[in-house]
C-alpha cells in the first residue's frame, strides 16, 4: 500500500496526468468521448483503493480538501461574468429546487421501503444523507449533529453517499454527449445558455500565452486568498443550533465572496492567461482524492443502505426529468441543478464545465446556493424521517 503522504499525492497527480495524456491519443478518442478523463479521475483511484494499493483515509486527502477546494473556487470565481449568468433566467433555479424536492420526497419513500431490513436508528443515517444530498458535506455534518446520528449509522451512509452520489455524477458526465437528443425531447430553448456561453467564452479570443510570471501571480493570489480565508474562517463562530455554518463553511463563503467581488475588477483579466485552467487543475486533483476514499468492497457490508440510496436518487432523477419536460429545460440545467444538490459547490462546477467549459461559474453559484437553501429542506426531510420511525 502506498500511504506515505508525498508518494500518495504524487501517485494521484500521476494518475490524472496519465488519463489526460491518454485522452489525446487519436485511437482512444471514441472511448474518451463517452467516458471523459474527469470520470476516470474519480473511478480509477477508487479501483486503486479497492485493490489495496492506496488507503481509504489519509492526511493527504484532508489537506487536498482543505486547500485545493477553496483555491479552485476562488480562481473560478474571479473569472465569473455575473450579468451573463443572471440572464440564464429562472429555469436554472427551478431545476435546482426540483432536485431538492426529489431528495426531500425520495428519502422518506426509500426509508419506508427498506425500514424492516434496517436498524431502529437508521432514520438518523437517512437524515444525515439528506443533508449531504441537499448542499454537500457541510450540511451533512449539520444534520448529523441535529439528529444525533452515531458513527455506526453514519459509516454506511458515507459509503452510499460516495458510491451512489458520485456514481450519479459519473452518469451525468457521460450523458453530456447526449445533450442535443435530450434537449430535442424536452423541446428546450437553449438561446439563453448559448448567449451566456458565448459571453463567457469571449475571453478565448483575447487569450495570451501563459508566462511564468502569470502563473506566479495566479498561484500567489489564489493561495494567498485561500490562506486568509482559512485563517479568518476558523476564527469565526459557528452559527446555528444545530450548527448550520461551520468554520469550513465560512472558508468557502469567504473565498467565493472575495473572488466574486474581484471579478468586477481588472483581476478578471487573469482569465486571459489561464486562471480558470489552474482552478480546474485543483478541482480535478481534488476529485482523485475523493475517489480514493471510496472502497468498492465496502458495498457488500451495506447492501440495503445501498439499495435504498439507489431508490432515493432514482426518485430525485424522476422528478428532475418530469420538471424538465414541463419547463422545456435543457439537460445542462438538469445536470447542474442535480449536482448543486447532490455534490454541492465541489461537484456542480465540474459537471457544468463538462457540458459547457465556460459555464463552470454557473454550477459553482448554484452549488453555493445549496449551502443556504439546503439546510432548511434537509431539516424538513429529517423531521419527516423521524415521524416515520416512530
Secondary structure, DSSP 4 states (H G I P E B T S, - for coil): -B-SHHHHHHHHHHHHHHHHHHTTSGGGHHHHHHS-HHHHHHHHHHHHHHTTSB-S--HHHHHHHHHHHHHHHHHHHTT--HHHHHTT-SHHHHHHHHHHHHHHHHHHHHHHHHGGGS-TTHHHHHHHHHHHTTT-HHHHHHHHHHHT--HHHHHHHHHHIIIIIHHHHHHHHHHGGGHHHHHHHHT---HHHHHHHHHHTGGGGG--PPPHHHHHHHHHHHHHHHHHHHHHHTTSPPBTTTTSB-HHHHHHHHHHHHHHHHTTSGGGGGGGGTHHHHHHHHHHHHHHHHHHT--GGGGGG-HHHHHHHHHHHHHHHHHHHHHHHHHT--HHHHHHHHHHHHTTHHHHHHHHHHH-GGGHHHHHHHHHHHHHHHHHHHHHHHHHHHHHH-
